[in-house]
Amino acid sequence: MYLELLFTQKKPKEVKQETEVKTVKTNHGEKVTKKSVKVATRETSNIELDKNDKNNKNKIDQDRVSSTIKVEKEVYIDNDDSGYNSLSKETYYISKGRTYIFSPIEKGLA
C-alpha cells in the first residue's frame, strides 16, 4: 500500500508593526502630571510573486507584485498611573494606492 501525504504551506505574509508613544508632562507648581498616548499600527499583506516568476523556482530574486494591505491601528491613552486604556481601534485596507474604510452600520457595512 502506498500512502502519499501532501503538505501545503500557508500563503506567506509580510507583517510590519510599529508603536509610537508621545508623552506630555505638565508642571502645576507643586505637582507634575504625565499623560501619554500610544499608537500601535500593524500592517499585514500577502506576499505575491509576479506571474512570470511564480513557476520559475530556480530564480533567486523573484519579482513581487503589490497586494492589498490590511492596516490595524489602536490608540491607547494613559491619564493616570493605572496603565494604558484602549481609546479606539480602526481597520482599513490599502489597495492600488487607494484606502478603503468599512464602518459598521445597522444594515451591514458602509
C-alpha positions in Angstrom: 0.0 0.0 0.0 1.4 3.4 -1.0 0.4 6.4 1.1 1.1 9.9 -0.2 0.9 12.9 2.1 0.8 16.4 0.7 1.8 19.3 3.0 0.8 22.7 1.9 2.4 25.9 3.1 0.1 28.7 4.1 0.4 31.8 2.0 3.4 33.7 3.2 2.7 37.1 4.7 4.6 40.2 5.4 3.9 41.9 8.8 5.0 45.3 9.9 4.4 46.5 13.4 5.1 50.0 14.8 4.4 51.5 18.2 4.7 55.2 18.7 4.4 56.8 22.2 4.0 60.5 22.9 4.3 61.8 26.5 3.4 65.3 27.8 4.5 66.4 31.2 2.8 69.4 32.7 4.2 71.3 35.7 1.4 72.6 38.0 3.8 74.1 40.5 3.6 71.5 43.3 2.8 68.6 41.1 3.9 67.3 37.7 1.4 65.3 35.7 2.2 63.0 32.9 -0.2 62.0 30.1 0.8 59.5 27.3 -0.8 58.4 24.0 0.3 55.2 22.4 -0.5 54.3 18.8 0.1 50.7 17.7 -0.1 50.1 14.0 0.1 46.7 12.3 0.2 46.2 8.6 -0.3 42.7 7.1 -0.2 41.7 3.4 0.2 38.5 1.4 3.5 38.1 -0.5 2.6 37.6 -4.1 5.1 36.9 -6.9 5.0 38.1 -10.5 3.2 35.5 -12.7 6.4 35.1 -14.8 8.4 34.2 -11.7 5.8 32.0 -10.0 6.7 28.8 -11.8 10.5 29.5 -12.0 11.7 28.1 -8.7 15.3 28.4 -9.8 15.2 32.2 -10.0 16.8 33.7 -6.9 15.4 37.2 -7.0 11.8 36.7 -7.8 9.8 39.9 -8.5 6.9 40.7 -6.2 3.7 42.4 -7.1 1.8 44.7 -4.8 -1.0 43.2 -2.8 -3.8 44.5 -0.6 -2.5 45.8 2.8 -4.6 45.4 5.9 -3.9 48.1 8.5 -5.0 47.8 12.1 -4.5 50.9 14.3 -5.1 51.0 18.0 -4.9 54.2 20.1 -4.3 54.0 23.9 -4.3 56.8 26.4 -2.7 56.9 29.9 -4.2 59.7 32.0 -3.1 58.2 35.3 -0.7 55.6 36.7 -3.0 52.7 36.2 -1.7 51.9 32.7 -3.0 52.4 29.2 -6.7 52.3 28.4 -7.9 51.5 24.9 -9.4 54.6 23.2 -10.1 53.4 19.7 -9.4 50.7 17.1 -9.8 51.0 13.4 -9.1 48.7 10.5 -8.7 49.7 6.9 -7.3 48.4 3.6 -4.9 49.9 1.1 -5.1 48.5 -2.5 -3.6 50.0 -5.6 -2.9 53.3 -3.9 -6.5 53.7 -2.6 -7.6 53.5 1.1 -10.8 51.6 1.9 -12.5 52.0 5.3 -15.5 49.9 6.2 -17.7 51.2 9.1 -20.4 49.0 10.7 -24.0 50.3 10.5 -27.4 48.8 11.3 -27.8 47.1 7.9 -24.2 46.0 7.3 -21.1 47.9 6.3 -20.9 51.4 4.8 
